[in-house]
Amino acid sequence: MSHVFVVDTNRTPLNPVHPGEARRLLSHGKAAVLKRYPFTIILKQAIITPQVTGLRVKVDPGSRTTGIAVVNDTSGQVVFAAELTHRGQAIKANLDARRRVRRSRRQRKTRYRKARWRNRRIKKGWLPPSLGSRLENICTWVRRLCQLCVVTASSMELVRFDMQRMENPDIAGVEYQQGTLMGYEVREYLLEKWGRQCAYCGVKDVPLEIEHIHSRAHGGTNRIANLTVACVPCNRAKGNRDITNFLHQKPEVLARILTQAKHPLKDAAAVNTTRWALLDRLTATGLPVETGSGGVTKFNRTQREIPKTHWSDAACVGASTPPVLKTTGVVPLLIRATGHGSRQMCLMSAYGFPRTAAKGARRVQGFQTGDLVKAVVPTGKKQGTYWGRVAVRSSGSFNIKTSTATIQGISYRHCQMLQRSDGYTYTTGGALPPHA
């Protein structure tokens, strides 16, 4: 089972406890709920000399989703698991939209704004906002976990498995590109680029073969842009036929394949760009940092017969992974980064003039948009109990977004604060099968 974090009245982290023990402490009045996500209780007394066990926080960085796990190296118990979804794509889209607005405004010669000269120096270690957001998300959760439990070490996946360099450390140049590593990198690249499914029929969890989009018989090359992955039946059915003739009855599939073939693997590039910066950030926390490769992670997970998920990959990072990982009943916390709202004071018209009034105070009657609340409406058309995120209004009449609908016109008097907005939304995932 997923464990519950415990801190004493002085916010000193203690050993996580079983959910049954947490319920007993709450029912007997010895503790209270401190946080809903991740679920944490606070004792009503201080522990003078706590007996605590050091835990290890493990991270499997990803471009879109990062796996996080807290593992007890001694017992092999996975104490906490989470999958953190980043918002780097949304940040990139917002920056592109802002750039388009500014450029169009300058070209219209309305409210002229001088172009920014490229004579400013970029600070060492600077990253684009979309990449910096990923680092901040991961570091934020590592710090939070250090406040909720006793973390004595950390692990992160740093590089891919490099068989060729292990066999011959001095290999370089063309010899390095055409050896054993070449086939491995190409295959892994294609599997990630095409979502580990057949490009023609979309089938998953079957053996996939490297396929030439434009066959060699019709002038196709071995370049990455001309390669994809296909299942055995589709590969044999296509043979040396031209892809246009093979997919003439599926024009939408043909258009998708030709478009996706030209796209680079942006996700892999984002991870490669930020991995060393993340290592520096984790090292700066003062915790011993263990690094591992993707090959070691996959080996550990395969040897322990654990299904592949983001958080299970995180639990298997590094050589410190216990021989037996106890993952039965662990329910991961699904975290999605949403940001802290917009800093834009008012909306502009098509000509760059303000069309709305400046935003006022962000808090209304002690509530802020995004807070998790419980609303109990005793009478009226909206009678009932609602749990969800609140959207505040200056009038005091709020909207509450539940898991199924949005309830409008709920007075702040009926709302009870559960957890303040912290830039993330939370749901719970499913547990692994019992045999894992």
NUNU-591639 format. One line per 8 residues: number of its first residue (from 1); their letters; for each residue x, y, z of N, C-alpha, C. Coordinates in steps of 0.1 Angstrom, whole numbers. Atoms other than C-alpha are relative to their C-alpha. Layout:
BEGIN
NUM> a> X,Y,Z,X,Y,Z,X,Y,Z ~ ...
! end
This chain:
BEGIN
1> mshvfvvd> 8,-12,0,0,0,0,9,13,0 ~ -7,-13,-1,10,36,-5,1,5,14 ~ -2,-4,-14,24,50,27,-5,15,1 ~ 4,-14,-3,13,83,44,12,7,7 ~ -11,-8,-6,38,110,53,-4,5,13 ~ 3,-4,-13,40,120,89,11,11,4 ~ -9,-9,-6,55,151,105,-5,3,14 ~ 5,-4,-14,54,162,142,-4,14,0
9> tnrtplnp> 6,-13,-1,40,194,155,10,11,-4 ~ -10,-10,4,73,212,147,4,-2,-15 ~ -2,3,14,71,200,111,13,-8,-3 ~ -12,8,2,100,176,116,-5,-13,-6 ~ 4,12,6,97,147,92,3,-13,7 ~ -2,13,-7,92,112,106,-1,-11,-10 ~ 2,11,9,89,77,91,-14,0,-6 ~ 13,2,5,60,73,67,-7,-13,6
17> vhpgearr> 7,11,-7,33,50,81,-10,-6,-10 ~ 10,7,8,8,25,67,-13,8,1 ~ 12,-8,-1,-26,41,59,-9,-4,11 ~ 7,4,-12,-42,20,86,4,7,13 ~ -6,-7,-11,-19,35,112,-4,15,0 ~ 4,-14,2,-27,70,98,-14,2,4 ~ 14,-1,-4,-64,64,102,-2,-1,15 ~ 1,2,-15,-59,52,138,4,13,7
25> llshgkaa> -4,-13,-7,-40,84,147,-10,11,-2 ~ 10,-11,2,-66,106,131,-13,-2,8 ~ 13,3,-8,-96,88,147,2,2,15 ~ -2,-2,-14,-80,90,181,4,14,4 ~ -3,-14,-3,-73,127,178,15,3,2 ~ -15,-2,-2,-35,123,179,6,7,-11 ~ -6,-6,12,-30,138,145,-11,7,-8 ~ 9,-7,9,-46,161,119,5,-1,-14
33> vlkrypft> -4,0,14,-45,163,81,7,13,-2 ~ -8,-12,4,-17,187,70,-2,3,-15 ~ 1,-2,15,-19,182,32,-8,-12,-6 ~ 7,10,7,-42,164,9,8,-7,-10 ~ -8,6,11,-17,159,-19,14,6,2 ~ 2,14,-5,5,142,-11,-5,-1,14 ~ 7,1,-12,-15,130,18,10,0,12 ~ -9,-2,-11,3,141,50,-7,3,13
41> iilkqaii> 6,-3,-12,-7,141,86,11,6,10 ~ -9,-7,-9,8,162,114,-4,-4,14 ~ 2,4,-14,11,149,150,-3,12,9 ~ 3,-11,-9,-2,171,178,10,1,12 ~ -11,-1,-10,30,166,198,13,-1,-7 ~ -13,1,5,67,169,193,7,-13,4 ~ -7,13,-3,89,138,191,15,5,3 ~ -13,-5,-4,121,145,210,12,-7,-7
49> tpqvtglr> -11,8,6,144,117,197,-7,-10,-10 ~ 6,9,9,127,103,166,10,-10,-6 ~ -7,10,7,139,70,152,-4,-1,-14 ~ 4,-1,14,139,75,115,9,-8,-9 ~ -8,7,10,151,56,85,2,8,-13 ~ -3,-8,12,168,73,56,-6,-6,-13 ~ 7,4,13,150,71,22,8,6,-11 ~ -7,-5,12,162,76,-13,-11,5,-10
57> vkvdpgsr> 9,-5,10,143,98,-38,6,-2,-14 ~ -5,4,13,147,86,-74,-8,6,-11 ~ 6,-8,11,139,105,-106,4,-6,-14 ~ -2,4,14,134,93,-142,-5,12,-8 ~ 4,-12,7,134,126,-161,-6,-3,-14 ~ 6,2,13,112,129,-192,-4,14,-5 ~ 4,-13,6,102,157,-216,-14,3,3 ~ 14,-3,-3,65,154,-210,-4,-5,14
65> ttgiavvn> 3,5,-13,63,132,-179,12,-5,7 ~ -11,4,-8,88,126,-151,-5,-10,10 ~ 4,9,-11,86,96,-128,8,3,12 ~ -6,-3,-13,94,101,-91,-4,-12,9 ~ 3,11,-10,97,74,-64,9,2,12 ~ -8,0,-13,108,73,-28,1,-14,5 ~ -3,14,-2,124,40,-20,8,-2,13 ~ -8,4,-11,136,24,12,10,-10,-5
73> dtsgqvvf> -10,9,5,169,8,2,2,-12,8 ~ -2,11,-9,169,-15,32,-11,-11,-2 ~ 11,10,2,135,-31,28,-5,-2,-14 ~ 5,1,14,129,-24,-9,-14,5,-2 ~ 14,-5,1,95,-8,-1,0,14,-8 ~ 2,-12,7,84,19,-26,-10,8,9 ~ 9,-8,-9,70,45,-1,-9,9,-7 ~ 8,-10,7,58,70,-25,3,0,-15
81> aaelthrg> -2,0,15,53,72,-63,-8,11,-6 ~ 7,-11,7,43,100,-86,4,1,-14 ~ -3,-3,14,42,109,-123,-4,15,-2 ~ 1,-15,1,48,146,-129,-1,4,-15 ~ 2,-5,14,34,160,-162,4,14,-1 ~ -5,-14,2,52,191,-174,-9,8,-9 ~ 8,-9,9,38,221,-192,9,8,-10 ~ -9,-7,9,68,229,-214,-6,3,-14
89> qaikanld> 6,-3,13,47,226,-246,-9,12,0 ~ 10,-12,-2,21,251,-233,8,13,1 ~ -9,-12,-1,49,275,-224,5,4,-13 ~ -5,-3,14,64,273,-259,-11,6,-8 ~ 11,-6,8,30,279,-275,-4,14,5 ~ 4,-13,-4,23,309,-253,11,10,-4 ~ -10,-9,4,57,324,-261,-1,3,-15 ~ 2,-2,14,51,319,-298,-11,9,-3
97> arrrvrrs> 12,-9,2,17,336,-296,4,14,4 ~ -4,-14,-4,32,366,-277,9,6,-11 ~ -10,-5,10,60,369,-303,-8,4,-13 ~ 8,-4,12,34,369,-332,-7,13,3 ~ 7,-12,-3,14,396,-315,9,12,0 ~ -9,-11,0,44,418,-309,5,4,-14 ~ -5,-2,13,57,414,-344,-11,7,-9 ~ 11,-6,8,23,422,-360,-3,14,4
105> rrqrktry> 3,-13,-5,19,452,-338,11,10,-5 ~ -11,-8,5,53,466,-349,-2,3,-15 ~ 2,-2,14,44,461,-386,-11,9,-3 ~ 12,-8,2,11,479,-382,4,15,3 ~ -5,-13,-4,31,509,-368,-10,6,10 ~ 9,-5,-11,6,512,-339,7,-2,13 ~ -6,1,-13,19,519,-305,14,-5,-1 ~ -13,5,4,54,516,-318,9,-4,12
113> rkarwrnr> -9,5,-10,78,496,-298,13,-5,-6 ~ -12,3,6,114,494,-306,4,-15,1 ~ -5,14,0,129,460,-315,11,-2,11 ~ -10,3,-10,150,444,-288,13,-4,-7 ~ -13,4,6,186,443,-298,6,-12,6 ~ -6,13,-4,206,411,-296,14,3,6 ~ -13,-3,-5,234,427,-277,1,-3,15 ~ 0,4,-14,226,413,-243,6,-14,2
121> rikkgwlp> -6,13,-3,246,385,-228,-9,-10,7 ~ 7,10,-7,230,353,-218,8,-6,11 ~ -7,5,-12,239,341,-183,4,-15,-3 ~ -4,14,1,258,309,-180,-10,-10,6 ~ 10,10,-5,235,279,-176,-14,4,-4 ~ 14,-4,4,205,298,-191,-7,-11,-8 ~ 8,9,8,178,276,-205,-13,7,-4 ~ 13,-5,4,147,284,-225,-11,-2,11
129> pslgsrle> 10,2,-10,116,289,-203,-7,-14,0 ~ 7,13,1,100,257,-216,8,-11,6 ~ -8,10,-6,130,237,-205,3,3,15 ~ -2,-4,-14,136,257,-173,-12,-4,9 ~ 12,4,-7,100,249,-163,1,-15,4 ~ -1,15,-3,108,211,-164,9,-1,12 ~ -9,1,-11,138,216,-141,-6,5,13 ~ 7,-6,-12,118,238,-116,-10,-10,5
137> nictwvrr> 10,10,-4,90,212,-115,7,-11,8 ~ -7,11,-7,114,184,-106,6,4,13 ~ -6,-5,-12,134,204,-81,-10,3,11 ~ 10,-4,-10,103,217,-64,-5,-13,7 ~ 6,12,-6,90,181,-58,11,-7,8 ~ -11,6,-8,124,169,-46,1,8,14 ~ 0,-8,-13,124,198,-20,-12,-4,8 ~ 11,3,-8,89,190,-10,1,-14,7
145> lcqlcvvt> -1,14,-6,96,153,-4,10,1,11 ~ -10,-1,-11,127,163,17,-6,6,12 ~ 7,-6,-11,103,183,39,-10,-10,6 ~ 10,9,-5,79,154,43,5,-14,5 ~ -6,12,-5,103,125,49,15,2,1 ~ -14,-1,-2,139,119,58,7,-6,-13 ~ -6,4,12,157,118,24,15,1,2 ~ -14,-1,-3,194,109,27,8,-2,-13
153> assmelvr> -7,2,13,203,102,-10,-10,1,-11 ~ 8,-2,12,190,107,-45,6,-8,-12 ~ -4,7,12,192,89,-79,-7,6,-12 ~ 7,-5,12,185,101,-114,6,-7,-12 ~ -4,6,13,187,86,-149,7,11,-8 ~ -8,-11,6,214,106,-167,2,-2,-15 ~ -3,3,14,224,89,-200,-6,-13,-5 ~ 4,12,6,214,62,-224,10,-11,2
161> fdmqrmen> -9,12,0,229,27,-224,9,1,-12 ~ -10,-1,10,261,29,-245,9,-12,-1 ~ -7,13,1,272,-6,-254,13,2,-7 ~ -12,-2,8,298,5,-280,11,6,8 ~ -11,-6,-8,317,28,-257,4,-8,11 ~ -4,9,-10,317,2,-230,10,-10,-5 ~ -9,10,6,333,-23,-253,13,5,-4 ~ -12,-6,5,358,1,-267,0,15,4
169> pdiagvey> 1,-14,-4,362,34,-247,7,10,-9 ~ -7,-10,8,386,49,-272,-6,1,-14 ~ 6,-1,13,363,45,-302,-5,14,-3 ~ 4,-14,3,355,78,-320,-3,1,-15 ~ 2,-4,14,345,94,-353,-9,-10,-7 ~ 9,9,8,330,73,-381,-1,-14,5 ~ 0,13,-6,340,41,-364,-10,-1,11 ~ 10,0,-11,319,51,-334,-15,-1,-5
177> qqgtlmgy> 13,-1,5,289,58,-356,-5,-12,-7 ~ 3,12,8,290,26,-376,1,-13,7 ~ -2,12,-8,295,1,-348,-13,-5,5 ~ 12,5,-6,271,-17,-325,-10,10,4 ~ 8,-10,-4,258,15,-312,-10,5,-10 ~ 8,-5,11,245,25,-346,-14,-6,0 ~ 12,7,0,218,-1,-347,-9,2,12 ~ 7,-3,-12,208,4,-311,-6,13,0
185> evreylle> 5,-13,-1,204,41,-313,-11,2,-11 ~ 10,-2,10,185,40,-346,-13,-6,4 ~ 13,7,-4,160,15,-333,-7,7,11 ~ 6,-7,-11,155,32,-300,-6,14,-4 ~ 5,-13,5,151,66,-318,-13,-2,-7 ~ 12,2,7,125,52,-341,-11,-5,9 ~ 10,5,-9,106,34,-314,-6,12,8 ~ 5,-12,-7,103,67,-294,-7,9,-9
193> kwgrqcay> 5,-10,9,96,88,-324,-14,-4,-5 ~ 13,5,5,67,66,-336,-9,-6,11 ~ 9,4,-11,52,59,-302,0,-15,3 ~ -1,14,-2,63,22,-301,-12,-7,-5 ~ 11,7,6,35,12,-324,2,0,-15 ~ -1,1,14,31,2,-360,-5,13,-7 ~ 3,-12,6,31,33,-382,-12,-1,-10 ~ 10,2,9,6,17,-406,-14,-4,6
201> cgvkdvpl> 13,5,-6,-20,-1,-384,-2,5,14 ~ 1,-5,-13,-12,14,-350,0,-11,11 ~ 0,10,-10,-9,-20,-332,12,2,9 ~ -10,-2,-10,11,-20,-300,3,-14,6 ~ -4,12,-8,29,-46,-278,2,-12,-9 ~ -3,11,9,40,-67,-308,14,3,-5 ~ -13,-3,6,75,-71,-324,-1,9,-12 ~ 0,-10,11,82,-41,-347,14,-1,-7
209> eiehihsr> -12,0,9,107,-40,-376,2,14,-6 ~ -3,-12,6,125,-11,-391,-4,-1,-15 ~ 6,0,13,108,-1,-423,3,12,-8 ~ -3,-12,8,117,22,-452,-13,5,-5 ~ 13,-6,5,89,46,-460,0,0,-15 ~ -1,1,14,101,50,-495,11,-11,-3 ~ -9,12,1,116,16,-505,12,3,-7 ~ -12,-2,7,151,12,-516,-1,-2,-15
217> ahggtnri> 2,3,15,138,-2,-550,-5,13,-7 ~ 5,-12,6,122,32,-556,8,13,3 ~ -9,-12,-3,152,54,-546,0,4,14 ~ 0,-4,-14,147,55,-509,14,-2,6 ~ -13,1,-6,177,59,-486,-2,-5,14 ~ 0,4,-14,187,48,-451,0,11,10 ~ 0,-11,-9,184,82,-436,-12,-1,10 ~ 10,1,-10,164,86,-404,-14,4,-4
225> anltvacv> 12,-6,4,138,107,-421,-8,-10,-9 ~ 7,10,9,130,77,-444,-3,-13,7 ~ 2,12,-7,127,51,-417,-12,1,10 ~ 10,1,-10,98,40,-395,0,-14,6 ~ 1,13,-6,87,10,-375,-14,-6,-4 ~ 13,6,4,60,-15,-386,0,-14,5 ~ 2,14,-4,46,-48,-375,4,-10,-12 ~ -4,10,10,56,-80,-394,-11,-1,-11
233> pcnrakgn> 10,1,11,22,-83,-413,0,12,-10 ~ 0,-12,8,23,-47,-425,13,2,-8 ~ -13,-1,7,60,-48,-434,0,-10,-12 ~ 0,9,11,54,-79,-455,-10,4,-11 ~ 11,-4,9,22,-65,-471,5,12,-9 ~ -5,-12,8,40,-33,-482,11,-5,-9 ~ -11,4,8,72,-50,-494,7,11,-6 ~ -7,-10,7,88,-29,-521,-10,10,-7
241> rditnflh> 10,-9,6,56,-11,-530,2,14,4 ~ -1,-14,-4,55,27,-531,-11,3,11 ~ 9,-2,-11,39,40,-500,-13,7,-4 ~ 13,-6,5,14,61,-520,-9,-10,-5 ~ 9,11,5,1,30,-537,-5,-9,12 ~ 3,9,-11,2,10,-505,-12,6,9 ~ 9,-7,-8,-19,36,-486,-10,8,-8 ~ 9,-8,8,-41,49,-514,-14,0,5
249> qkpevlar> 13,1,-6,-72,38,-495,0,6,14 ~ -1,-6,-13,-60,55,-463,8,13,-1 ~ -7,-13,2,-51,91,-473,4,7,13 ~ -3,-7,-12,-52,103,-437,12,-6,7 ~ -11,6,-5,-27,77,-426,13,4,-8 ~ -12,-4,8,-4,85,-455,4,14,3 ~ -4,-13,-3,-5,122,-447,7,1,14 ~ -6,0,-14,3,115,-410,14,-5,0
257> iltqakhp> -13,6,0,32,93,-418,10,10,-7 ~ -9,-9,7,48,117,-443,3,13,8 ~ -3,-12,-8,44,146,-419,8,-3,12 ~ -8,4,-12,57,128,-388,14,-4,-3 ~ -14,4,4,87,115,-407,10,11,0 ~ -8,-12,1,100,150,-411,3,7,14 ~ -1,-6,-13,96,159,-374,12,-6,8 ~ -11,5,-8,127,156,-352,-6,-5,13
265> lkdaaavn> 4,5,-13,125,139,-318,3,10,10 ~ -2,-11,-9,120,170,-298,1,-4,15 ~ 0,4,-13,113,152,-266,14,-5,5 ~ -14,5,-4,147,134,-266,10,11,1 ~ -9,-12,0,164,167,-274,-2,8,13 ~ 3,-7,-13,147,183,-244,7,-6,12 ~ -6,7,-12,159,156,-220,15,1,-1 ~ -14,-1,1,194,157,-234,5,14,4
273> ttrwalld> -4,-14,-3,196,195,-230,-1,2,15 ~ 2,-4,-14,184,195,-194,6,-10,10 ~ -4,10,-10,199,164,-179,12,4,9 ~ -12,-4,-8,233,179,-168,-4,12,9 ~ 5,-11,-9,215,210,-155,-7,-6,12 ~ 7,6,-11,193,188,-134,9,-7,9 ~ -10,6,-9,223,169,-121,6,11,9 ~ -6,-11,-8,238,202,-110,-10,5,11
281> rltatglp> 10,-4,-9,205,212,-93,-1,-10,12 ~ 1,10,-10,203,179,-74,12,0,9 ~ -12,0,-7,239,181,-64,1,12,10 ~ 1,-12,-8,233,216,-50,-8,-2,13 ~ 8,2,-12,208,202,-25,8,-6,11 ~ -8,5,-10,236,186,-6,-1,-15,2 ~ 2,15,-1,223,150,-11,10,-7,-9 ~ -8,8,9,246,123,-25,-9,-4,-12
289> vetgsggv> 7,2,13,235,119,-62,6,-12,-7 ~ -4,12,8,237,85,-79,-6,2,-14 ~ 5,-1,14,234,85,-117,0,-14,-6 ~ 1,13,7,224,56,-139,-4,3,-14 ~ 3,-1,15,218,49,-176,-14,-6,-2 ~ 13,6,3,186,40,-193,1,-15,-2 ~ -1,15,1,200,5,-200,0,-6,14 ~ 1,6,-14,205,-1,-162,-14,0,5
297> tkfnrtqr> 14,-1,-5,170,11,-155,-9,-11,-6 ~ 8,11,7,155,-13,-181,4,-13,5 ~ -5,13,-6,177,-41,-168,-6,-3,13 ~ 5,2,-14,166,-36,-132,-15,-3,-1 ~ 14,2,1,129,-34,-142,-3,-14,-6 ~ 2,13,6,131,-65,-164,3,-11,10 ~ -4,11,-9,149,-86,-138,-10,-1,11 ~ 9,0,-11,123,-77,-112,-15,-2,-5
305> eipkthws> 13,3,6,94,-83,-136,-11,10,4 ~ 9,-11,-3,78,-49,-130,-5,6,-13 ~ 5,-6,12,55,-35,-157,6,14,-2 ~ -6,-13,3,68,-3,-174,-10,11,2 ~ 7,-13,-2,54,30,-161,11,10,3 ~ -10,-11,-3,71,63,-154,5,-2,14 ~ -5,1,-14,72,58,-117,7,-13,3 ~ -7,12,-3,83,22,-118,14,1,-7
313> daacvgas> -14,-3,5,112,33,-141,8,8,10 ~ -7,-8,-10,121,58,-115,5,-8,12 ~ -4,8,-11,121,32,-88,11,-10,-3 ~ -10,9,5,145,11,-109,13,7,-4 ~ -11,-8,5,170,39,-116,12,-3,9 ~ -13,1,-7,207,32,-106,3,-14,6 ~ -4,13,-5,227,4,-92,-4,-3,15 ~ 4,2,-13,214,10,-57,-14,-6,2
321> tppvlktt> 13,6,0,180,-6,-66,0,-13,8 ~ 0,13,-8,172,-33,-40,-3,-12,-9 ~ 3,12,7,171,-69,-52,-15,-3,-2 ~ 14,2,0,134,-70,-44,-7,13,3 ~ 7,-12,-2,112,-40,-49,-15,-3,3 ~ 13,2,-5,79,-40,-30,-9,11,-6 ~ 9,-9,7,54,-23,-54,-15,-3,1 ~ 14,5,0,22,-42,-47,-8,10,8
329> gvvpllir> 9,-9,-7,-6,-18,-39,4,15,-1 ~ -5,-14,1,14,14,-46,-9,7,-11 ~ 9,-8,9,-10,39,-62,8,14,-2 ~ -7,-12,2,9,67,-79,-8,13,0 ~ 6,-13,0,0,104,-75,3,6,-14 ~ -1,-6,13,-6,119,-109,0,15,1 ~ -2,-14,-2,7,155,-108,1,7,-14 ~ -1,-8,12,1,180,-136,3,14,3
337> atghgsrq> -4,-14,-2,19,213,-137,-10,10,-7 ~ 10,-10,7,-6,242,-144,5,14,1 ~ -4,-14,-2,14,273,-134,-7,7,10 ~ 7,-9,-10,4,301,-111,-8,11,-6 ~ 8,-11,6,-18,320,-134,8,9,-9 ~ -6,-10,9,-11,348,-159,3,12,7 ~ -4,-13,-5,8,379,-150,-5,12,-8 ~ 5,-10,8,-10,398,-177,-11,8,8
345> mclmsayg> 9,-8,-8,-29,427,-160,-13,2,-7 ~ 13,-1,7,-55,432,-187,2,-5,-15 ~ 0,5,14,-64,420,-222,0,11,-10 ~ -1,-10,10,-56,439,-253,-9,-3,-12 ~ 8,1,13,-76,446,-285,10,-3,-11 ~ -8,3,12,-64,438,-320,10,11,-3 ~ -9,-11,3,-47,472,-321,9,3,11 ~ -10,-2,-11,-28,468,-288,-5,9,11
353> fprtaakg> 5,-8,-11,-51,489,-266,-7,-8,10 ~ 7,8,-10,-65,477,-233,-15,0,-2 ~ 15,2,2,-100,463,-236,-7,-5,13 ~ 6,3,-13,-105,452,-200,7,8,11 ~ -5,-7,-12,-99,467,-166,12,-8,6 ~ -11,7,-6,-67,459,-147,-6,-10,11 ~ 5,10,-10,-71,428,-125,2,5,14 ~ -1,-5,-13,-77,435,-89,7,-10,9
361> arrvqgfq> -6,9,-9,-67,415,-58,-3,-14,-4 ~ 2,14,4,-62,378,-64,-8,-8,10 ~ 8,8,-10,-78,367,-32,-13,7,3 ~ 14,-5,-4,-115,371,-24,-5,-8,12 ~ 4,6,-12,-126,364,11,9,-12,4 ~ -10,10,-4,-94,344,17,2,-12,-10 ~ -1,11,10,-99,322,-14,7,5,-13 ~ -6,-3,12,-79,322,-46,-3,-10,-11
369> tgdlvkav> 3,9,11,-86,307,-80,10,-12,-1 ~ -8,12,0,-73,271,-81,1,-7,14 ~ 0,7,-13,-77,264,-44,-10,-12,0 ~ 8,12,-1,-91,230,-35,-9,2,12 ~ 10,-3,-10,-123,234,-15,-10,-10,1 ~ 12,8,-3,-152,216,0,-12,9,2 ~ 12,-8,-2,-186,233,-4,-12,-8,4 ~ 12,6,-5,-216,223,16,-11,10,0
377> vptgkkqg> 12,-9,2,-248,240,4,-12,-6,7 ~ 11,6,-8,-276,233,30,-13,0,-7 ~ 13,-1,6,-306,245,10,1,6,-14 ~ 1,-7,13,-317,258,-24,2,-10,-12 ~ -1,9,12,-314,245,-60,14,-7,0 ~ -13,7,0,-277,237,-55,4,-7,13 ~ -2,7,-12,-281,218,-23,8,-12,-2 ~ -9,12,1,-254,192,-18,14,4,5
385> tywgrvav> -14,-1,-4,-217,187,-11,9,-1,-13 ~ -8,-1,12,-191,196,-37,15,0,4 ~ -15,0,-2,-153,189,-39,6,4,-13 ~ -7,-3,12,-131,206,-64,7,13,0 ~ -7,-12,1,-112,236,-76,-9,12,-1 ~ 8,-12,0,-126,271,-71,5,10,-9 ~ -3,-11,8,-128,300,-94,-7,12,6 ~ 5,-11,-8,-132,332,-74,-6,12,-8
393> rssgsfni> 5,-12,5,-152,363,-82,-1,11,11 ~ 0,-11,-10,-151,397,-65,-13,1,7 ~ 13,-1,-7,-188,394,-57,-2,-10,11 ~ 1,10,-10,-182,364,-35,-7,-13,-4 ~ 7,12,6,-201,340,-58,10,-8,-8 ~ -11,7,6,-177,313,-68,-5,-11,-9 ~ 3,12,8,-176,285,-94,9,-11,5 ~ -8,12,-5,-164,250,-83,0,-10,-11
401> ktstatiq> -1,10,11,-151,226,-109,3,-13,7 ~ -2,13,-6,-156,191,-97,5,-10,-11 ~ -5,10,10,-145,159,-115,-10,-3,-11 ~ 10,3,10,-177,157,-135,-7,13,-6 ~ 7,-12,5,-191,193,-138,5,12,7 ~ -4,-13,-6,-187,230,-130,-13,6,6 ~ 11,-6,-8,-211,243,-103,2,15,1 ~ -2,-14,-1,-217,280,-106,-9,6,11
409> gisyrhcq> 8,-7,-9,-229,305,-81,0,-5,14 ~ -1,5,-14,-217,290,-48,6,11,9 ~ -5,-11,-9,-213,316,-20,13,-5,7 ~ -13,3,-7,-179,318,-3,-3,-5,14 ~ 3,4,-13,-197,312,30,-2,-15,2 ~ 1,14,-1,-203,276,21,13,-8,-3 ~ -13,6,4,-167,269,11,9,-2,12 ~ -10,3,-10,-141,253,33,13,-4,-7
417> mlqrsdgy> -13,2,6,-104,254,24,5,-14,3 ~ -6,13,-1,-88,220,18,15,1,-2 ~ -14,-2,4,-55,229,1,1,12,-9 ~ -1,-11,9,-43,261,-14,6,-3,-13 ~ -5,2,13,-34,264,-50,16,1,0 ~ -15,0,0,3,255,-56,6,-2,-14 ~ -5,2,14,6,254,-94,-1,-14,-5 ~ 1,14,5,-3,217,-97,-15,-5,2
425> tyttggal> 12,7,-2,-34,196,-101,3,-15,3 ~ -3,13,-4,-37,161,-87,-11,-10,-2 ~ 10,11,1,-54,128,-94,8,-12,4 ~ -7,13,-4,-46,92,-84,0,-10,-12 ~ -1,10,10,-35,65,-108,-4,-14,5 ~ 3,14,-3,-39,27,-108,12,-7,6 ~ -11,8,-5,-18,2,-89,4,-10,-10 ~ -5,11,8,4,-24,-105,-7,-13,3
433> ppha> 6,13,-3,-9,-60,-108,7,-6,13 ~ -5,6,-13,-5,-80,-75,13,-8,-2 ~ -12,8,2,23,-102,-90,12,8,-1 ~ -11,-8,1,45,-72,-94,6,4,13
! end
